Amino acid sequence: MDLRDRPEDEAFRAEARAWLDAHVVGEFAALGGRGGSGDETFGFETRLEWEKVLAADGWTCIGWPVEYGGRGASVAHQVIFNEEYVKARAPGRVSILGEGLIGPTIIHYGTAEQKARFLPPIVAGEELWCQGYSEPGAGSDLANVQTRGVLDGNEWVVTGQKVWTSLAHQSDWCFVVCRTEPGSVRHRGLSYLLVPMDQPGVEVRPITQLTRTSEFNEVFFDGARTAAANVVGAVGDGWQVALATLAFERGVGLLGHQLSFRRELDHLMAAARANGSASDPVIRQRLARSFGELEILRYNTLRSLSGIEGPVAPPEASIMKLYWASWHRRMGELAIDVMGPAGVVTEGFPYELDEFQRTFLFSRSETIYGGSNEIQKNIIGERVLGLPPEPKGTA
Ligand SMILES: Cc1cc2nc3c(=O)[nH]c(=O)nc-3n(C[C@H](O)[C@H](O)[C@H](O)COP(=O)(O)OP(=O)(O)OC[C@H]3O[C@@H](n4cnc5c(N)ncnc54)[C@H](O)[C@@H]3O)c2cc1C
């Protein structure tokens, strides 16, 4: 794979850079690129406004087909946009689940009416989405979903509890995996419903994280209603749609993630130089190793992205998830070691965490969400290496 820009890539890069230079100003520049993973509550209102600025000039959903409001941008151009975005220190995006997960799912599986109803507000940055998969008894074992959906006239009535629902408190809609065939078990009899959040049957209770912010929530559906037509894919076939959404999760968005890793690592190297810890031979080795591993991650991501077509996660996706989540967790630990005693105290009231402390704490969650490290290893063992499947309990 040739990683140099072709002439049309250079032109696209110049266009993206010029737009970002002209628009990441004032209150948007003041955010300093913050508001990403683990920092979602930072500057939310300004970032919501920023989403609309992006949308006004067609810089949201750029990988979507033109007919659905995107630019039909190639993977190479999406990568370039992500690179320039991070370099410009543009605000963390608020509509990642809409643009990256439910939008592509609706494009692939939705009806013409669903496309017309749900895609334009995502492109415009006007409706935000959350993902209602996990439940107290269904995380790694997602097929154990117990939330029920019952058809009542021309509406679904949804009852059950979801948990760890990121950004539910800021979302207008939730894509909910629920059991619509009474008595069905495992992955059969599930459906994929689109449920409005602003209604009496939905209660959102924030969960406080290690970082002391609340980005995820418990969500209680108690007779929540949605139109009968708001089912994506066939009734009872929600498992296939749910897996497709997970496959989209591992796409181009990952690259943006990595570029912010690079910025964090650059900050860490600067901090290590400034406080003298860069002279410590062990810290130096760990920094150099971290840098090398991040380069490996970059090249492997580019390689695997160039092979992704549609809602199918290639086996490499599990290797990449295991690799980046473990890398980032180690980097968080290294950051605290670089900072020494200063790494474990805050400046004073209101005891805000700094960038490195946030990374150290939040990166613990990255080896859990999107499929835990153990689950990724199971997938690699079984589907990549062809090892015997893990023994199943008989309870
Ligand atoms: C920051 C964050 C954001 C999240 N956002 C969302 C969201 O927006 N929407 C949503 O639906 N969910 C979300 N989740 C939930 C996430 O998908 C689950 O936490 C994850 O799937 C693990 O499920 P669990 O927490 O129930 O743990 P469990 O599945 O109970 O796992 C507990 C432990 O057992 C291990 N384990 C489980 N099964 C096996 C096995 N077969 N073999 C080996 N080890 C095993 C796991 O690796 C883990 O270490 C989020 C989680 C986090 C941390």
The ligand as an ORCA input file, in Angstrom:
! r2SCAN-3c Opt
* xyz 0 1
  C     -16.959      3.254     28.919
  C     -17.985      2.248     28.495
  C     -18.968      2.613     27.611
  C     -19.948      1.698     27.214
  N     -20.947      2.122     26.379
  C     -21.937      1.257     26.041
  C     -23.036      1.709     25.241
  O     -23.102      2.868     24.820
  N     -24.026      0.832     24.956
  C     -23.992     -0.467     25.391
  O     -24.913     -1.212     25.075
  N     -22.969     -0.914     26.170
  C     -21.944     -0.077     26.495
  N     -20.905     -0.522     27.303
  C     -20.950     -1.869     27.836
  C     -19.922     -2.831     27.277
  O     -20.256     -3.238     25.973
  C     -19.829     -4.001     28.258
  O     -19.295     -3.503     29.473
  C     -18.959     -5.137     27.748
  O     -19.586     -5.764     26.663
  C     -18.683     -6.175     28.862
  O     -19.881     -6.602     29.414
  P     -20.127     -6.590     31.008
  O     -19.764     -5.239     31.521
  O     -21.515     -7.080     31.252
  O     -19.078     -7.609     31.613
  P     -19.190     -9.194     31.595
  O     -19.618     -9.655     30.247
  O     -19.977     -9.629     32.766
  O     -17.683     -9.594     31.787
  C     -17.028     -9.550     33.064
  C     -15.614    -10.097     32.883
  O     -15.688    -11.470     32.454
  C     -14.966    -11.647     31.241
  N     -15.679    -12.606     30.383
  C     -16.999    -12.604     30.096
  N     -17.287    -13.618     29.257
  C     -16.118    -14.269     29.004
  C     -15.752    -15.395     28.216
  N     -16.674    -16.043     27.487
  N     -14.443    -15.769     28.183
  C     -13.506    -15.098     28.899
  N     -13.789    -14.038     29.697
  C     -15.077    -13.623     29.741
  C     -14.933    -10.282     30.598
  O     -13.846    -10.142     29.714
  C     -14.818     -9.371     31.809
  O     -13.477     -9.286     32.208
  C     -19.920      0.367     27.709
  C     -18.907     -0.015     28.601
  C     -17.959      0.900     29.000
  C     -16.900      0.456     29.968
*
